[in-house]
Amino acid sequence: METELDLRIVALAVSTTGKPYIVVTSQSGAAVKYYSTVDSAPTAGNVDITGKFYAGQTLSGTYTYADAEGAAQGASLFKWEVADNANGTNATAIAGATSDSYVLEATQKGKYIRFEVTPVAATGTTTGVPAASEWKAVSSLSRGDATGDGLVTPADQLYALDMDNSGTVDAQDAQIILSLYVGNAG
């Protein structure tokens, strides 16, 4: 003969350690806690890149780590990729670029770059789904390359002083620079 039990869920709760559980009462009135065995994977959000997008400059990948059960972050995995355009055409992983910072190379001028993180928790379900930043344009110029020829030379300094864009550095440019310096620019 089968016996039916009259069980009732009387509470849904979360323990102080973040574990969800339910409280069930039986016919006899005894309350029993049943803990969930589900452990969610960690997540990474707000993935972005900070820094100046010129060859030779250091970029930093940033993100927000989260874990539903409160597990601390473990050794999350990082990857940098380069592509031909903002749609990620011909995207390839950059060999050896496995930290949360990266120094742009001259060969990446005019390309697009993005940062990807795979969140890893120290305990529980350890590996989450990879999350990536938007593709960011890398300048086709080098920092300080005012002429746009791909090189930083003394000509760039002179070109940068051509304040009136006349093609030569002359007395007019000196007057503009002096006015800016003194604060009388009009």
Disulfide bonds with the S-S distance in Angstrom:
none
